[in-house]
Amino acid sequence: MTPPVQLDKTALRAQLLTARNGVSRSQAARAAQAVAERAGSFLDVLLASIGGSPESTPVALYASLPVELDCAPLLNILRERGFPPLLPVAREKATPLIFRLWRPEDPLISARYGLREPSPSAPEFIPKILFAPLLGFDANGGRLGFGGGYYDATLAKLRREGRVLAGGLCYSCQQAENIPLEKHDEKLDFVITEEALFRFDTEK
């Protein structure tokens, strides 16, 4: 049997972008709701394992781009259950993000790369649970991002300073056989898709 071809990051990004962009609007809406419900149940399990209350557990998400899995249903669940929902603010490339409180009454401001961020007046928090955007993931917790290095730098910093649980949200079609990892690439603790919850042992 011929072994599978190992794609580099550039080729793999192109392949996964094609898969993600092939999700229809109706599929995307159903997937966003399914992911939100699965993530909400998973947060209950995490709270039971780490202790504490929703109010003392800031959760970082992101303001989804139109082609990404929509985070809005999960943001609403976080707010309804009392979790402080956070959104990222980017600075220089490949530097750690900061996270500010999201409140539905506060408009987001336009930022680089077409992203939307809380205003500088929003309070800053350190997340205990973080959901990162991604283009792809594999069965070992490998994450393929967009090449900016923000989340690798962010997770490295948060993990040095204290325990943070880091996961990803995406469509099931974004699972890859193998994500090529470099020394600076940070793995995920879990990934949630519309079809399944994946947990990884990132201590290995």
C-alpha positions in Angstrom: 0.0 0.0 0.0 1.3 3.5 -0.9 1.8 5.6 2.3 -0.3 8.8 2.5 1.4 11.9 1.2 2.4 14.3 4.1 1.3 17.8 3.2 3.3 20.8 4.3 1.4 23.6 6.2 0.8 25.7 3.1 -0.7 22.8 1.1 -2.7 21.6 4.1 -4.1 25.1 4.7 -5.3 25.2 1.1 -6.9 21.8 1.4 -8.7 22.6 4.6 -9.9 26.0 3.4 -11.5 24.3 0.5 -13.2 21.8 2.8 -14.4 24.6 5.2 -15.7 26.8 2.4 -17.7 23.9 1.1 -20.0 24.0 4.1 -23.5 25.3 3.1 -25.3 28.0 5.1 -27.9 25.6 6.4 -25.2 23.1 7.4 -23.2 25.9 9.1 -26.2 27.1 11.1 -27.0 23.5 12.4 -23.3 23.0 13.1 -23.0 26.2 15.2 -25.9 25.2 17.3 -24.7 21.6 17.8 -21.2 22.8 18.8 -22.7 25.4 21.2 -24.8 22.7 23.0 -21.9 20.2 23.1 -19.6 22.9 24.4 -22.1 24.0 27.0 -22.3 20.4 28.3 -18.5 20.1 28.3 -18.1 23.3 30.3 -20.3 21.8 33.0 -18.0 18.8 33.1 -14.9 21.0 33.3 -16.4 23.1 36.1 -17.0 19.9 38.1 -13.4 18.8 37.6 -11.6 22.1 38.3 -14.0 23.5 40.9 -15.3 27.0 41.1 -18.4 28.7 39.7 -19.3 30.1 36.2 -18.8 33.6 37.5 -15.2 32.9 38.5 -14.4 31.1 35.2 -13.6 33.5 32.4 -14.0 31.8 29.0 -12.3 33.2 25.9 -13.9 32.9 22.5 -13.5 34.9 19.3 -15.7 37.0 17.0 -16.1 34.6 14.1 -15.4 35.6 10.5 -18.2 34.8 8.0 -16.4 31.6 6.8 -15.7 30.3 10.3 -18.0 28.3 12.5 -20.3 30.8 14.2 -19.5 31.4 17.8 -22.6 33.5 18.5 -24.7 30.6 19.9 -21.9 29.7 22.3 -21.3 33.3 23.4 -25.0 33.5 24.3 -24.9 30.3 26.3 -21.9 31.6 28.2 -23.6 34.8 29.0 -26.9 33.1 30.1 -25.0 30.7 32.4 -23.0 33.4 34.1 -19.5 32.8 32.5 -17.6 36.0 31.8 -17.2 35.7 28.0 -14.0 37.2 26.6 -12.9 38.2 23.1 -9.2 38.6 22.0 -7.4 41.8 21.1 -4.4 41.4 18.8 -1.2 43.4 19.0 2.0 42.8 17.0 2.3 39.6 15.0 3.3 36.5 16.9 2.8 38.2 20.3 0.3 37.1 23.0 -3.3 38.2 22.7 -5.0 40.0 25.5 -8.6 39.3 26.3 -11.4 41.7 27.2 -14.9 41.2 28.5 -17.7 40.9 25.9 -21.0 42.5 26.6 -23.8 42.4 24.0 -24.5 46.1 24.5 -20.9 47.1 23.7 -20.2 47.4 20.0 -17.1 45.7 18.7 -14.5 47.8 16.8 -12.8 46.9 13.5 -9.3 45.6 13.8 -6.6 44.2 11.6 -7.3 41.3 9.2 -11.0 42.2 9.2 -11.4 41.0 12.8 -13.7 42.6 15.4 -12.5 43.3 19.0 -13.8 44.8 22.2 -13.0 48.5 22.7 -10.0 49.5 24.9 -12.5 50.5 27.7 -13.7 46.8 28.2 -12.2 45.2 31.2 -9.2 42.8 30.7 -9.3 39.3 32.1 -7.1 36.2 32.0 -9.1 33.2 30.7 -9.2 29.9 32.5 -10.8 28.2 29.4 -9.9 29.3 25.9 -11.5 28.4 22.6 -9.2 29.1 19.7 -10.0 29.5 16.0 -8.3 27.0 13.7 -8.1 25.7 10.1 -7.4 22.1 11.1 -6.7 19.7 13.9 -5.6 16.1 14.2 -6.1 13.2 16.6 -3.1 14.2 18.7 -4.3 17.7 19.5 -2.2 19.3 16.8 -3.6 22.7 15.6 -3.2 24.4 12.3 -3.8 28.1 12.6 -3.7 30.9 10.1 0.1 31.5 10.3 0.1 34.7 12.5 1.4 32.9 15.6 -0.9 34.7 18.0 -2.4 31.7 19.6 0.8 29.8 19.9 2.4 32.8 21.7 -0.8 33.2 23.8 -1.0 29.6 24.9 2.7 29.4 25.6 2.4 32.4 27.9 -0.8 31.3 29.6 0.7 27.8 30.2 3.9 29.2 31.7 1.9 31.4 34.1 -0.7 28.9 35.2 -3.0 26.1 34.0 -5.4 27.0 31.1 -7.6 24.6 29.2 -7.3 25.3 25.5 -9.6 24.0 22.9 -10.8 24.6 19.4 -14.2 24.9 17.6 -14.6 23.9 14.0 -16.5 21.8 11.5 -15.8 18.0 11.4 -14.5 18.4 7.8 -11.5 20.3 9.3 -10.0 17.2 10.9 -6.7 16.3 9.2 -4.8 13.0 9.3 -1.7 14.7 10.6 -0.8 18.3 11.4 2.9 19.0 10.8 4.1 20.7 14.1 7.1 22.9 14.7 8.9 23.5 18.0 6.8 26.6 18.8 3.4 25.0 17.9 1.1 24.6 20.9 -1.3 21.6 21.1 -4.9 21.7 22.1 -6.5 20.0 25.1 -9.7 19.4 23.3 -11.7 20.2 20.1 -15.4 20.3 19.6 -17.1 19.8 16.2 -20.8 19.4 15.3 -20.2 15.6 15.4 -17.9 14.9 18.4 -15.8 16.0 21.3 -12.1 15.2 21.1 -9.9 15.2 24.3 -6.2 15.0 24.1 -3.3 14.3 26.5 -1.1 17.3 25.8 1.3 16.4 28.5 2.9 13.7 26.3 
